[in-house]
Amino acid sequence: MAQSHQNRIHASVSAFQSASEGLIASLERLNDDVAMRAPQDGGWNAAQIGYHVATTNEFLSGMLNGSMPSAIPVPAGFAENPGIFNDFPSKIETFPQLQPPPAVTRADAIEKLRRSTSTTVQAIESLTAERAGGYCVQFSVGQLSMYQVADFIGGHVVRHQKQLERATQG
């Protein structure tokens, strides 16, 4: 039996909030030097990771609430692919507008994450059953319903929490 709209929204919000609170707590535990130190193997530092996550939260929130008009009505015969998240590559080059600035402070990243967490929760909670299941967006791995976009946001945060842990080791 399919989950009710209310249950799906609640699950997405809970997963996202938990992941976001964990990422914020991780950044808060770091001192500024560690948060802004470039990882040995290259890539973003911890502050940049937090900033990117916040920027992505804002971007995806716009998809969910319609302020960024990218969602289209689901095509005839559309069915959610329950394994779509298994198809995401381990490393994805993000859009230029989601790249963090070269110099971002830990405090700026935390502040932006807090704001974007609130905005994202509101966007997920604003989804009606019609929009959540009746609209989709195109991702590199295929079409995602708005329900799946809401699910993706929490997974995106978890993915970058792991990146932050790798970036701050050693």
N, C-alpha and C positions, 0 to 999 in steps of 0.2 A: 504494500500500500504506500502510495506517495505521501511524503511529508506535507503537512498543511503549510500554507503561506506563512502563517505566524511562526510556526516551528522553524522553518527555513531561515526566516529573517532573524529570529532569536539566535539560532546556531551561528549564523554569519557574524552577527554583532558580537557574540560572546567570544568566538575564536579570534576575531580581529582585535577586540579590546584586550584580551589576554596577551596576544602577541605584541601589541603596541606598548602595553604597560611593561612587558619584559624588556623590550628594546630601550625604552626610556630609562628604566632602572639600570640597565647595562651601561648606558652612556653616563648616567649620574654617578656610577661607581668609579668611573675612570677619572684620572686627573687630566688637566688640559693638555699637558705635554704628550701623554699617551694617546689621547683622543685625536690629536692633530699630527701624530707621527705617521709618515708614510709606511705602509707595510713593506717588509723586506722583499717580497715577491712582486711588488708593484700594486697598482690599483688604488682604490679610494682608502682614505684613512677613516677611522671610526666616526668622526664628526661628519665627513662627507657622506658616509653611508646613511647616517640618520637623516641628513638633509635630503638626500635622494628619496628615501622612503617617504618622508613628509610630502615632497613635491609630487611623488607618484600617487600618494593618497589623495591629494587635491585633484589631480588629473582624473583619476578613476571615479572620485566622488562626482565630478562634473558629468561623467558618462551616466552614472546612476541617476542623478537628479535631473538630467536633461539640460543643464546649463552649457554643456559641451555636446552639441547635437551630432552624435556619432551612431546612436542606436537606430536600428531600422526594425520594422515589423518582421517577425520571424517568417522565413519563406515557407510555402506550403510543404508539408512533410518534415519540417524541422523537428528533430528530437535531440535533447541534450545528450552529449557523449559523456558518460560517467567517467571515462578514463582519460579525458582530454588533458588533465593536469599531469598525467604520466608522460605525455608527449613533449613537455617543455624541456628544452635543452638545458644542460647544467649551467651554461654560461650564455647570457643574452646581452647583446650590445643594445643599450637603451637609446631611446630617442634623444636627440640633442637638447630638447627643452626639459628633459628630466635629469640631465647631467647636473651634478652639484657644482657650485663654484669652486675654483682652485683653493681659495682660502675661506673656510667657514669655521666658526668657533663651535666648541662643544655646547655652549650656552645657546647659541643661535639654533643649532640643530635640535636641541631639547625643546626650546620654545616652539619652533615650527612643528615638531612632532606632536606636541600637546594640542596645538590649534588644529592640526590636520586630523588628529584622532577624533576630536569633537565633531568636526565637519563631516568626517567619514561616517561616524555612527549615525548622524542625522540623515545623511544621504541613504544609507542602507535602510534605516527605519522608515524613510519616506517612500520606499518602493511599494507600489500597489501590486496586487497579484497580477493584474493585467500587464503592467509594465515589466515586472520581474520575469514573468514567463512568456510574455507575448512580444518581447523585443530582444534583439541580440546585437552584438558587435563582432567585428572581425578581428581576431588576434592572429598571430603568425601560425598558430597550431590549429586554427579553425574558428568556427563561430561559437561564441559563448552567449548563453542567455544572460540576462541581467542578474539572475540568481547566481550564476556561475561567476560573474564579475565580482559580485559581493563576496563570494567564497574565495576568489583569487586574491583579494586584497589582504586577507589574513595570512594566506600562504606566502605572499610576497614579503610580508614583514618577517615571517619565520625564516625564509630563505636568506634575508639580509642580516638577521640576527646571527646566523651561522657564519656569514661573511665577516661580521664585526668581530666575532670570537677569533676567527683565523687571523684577522688583521691586527689584533692586539696581543697575540701570543709572541713570546720572546722579546 
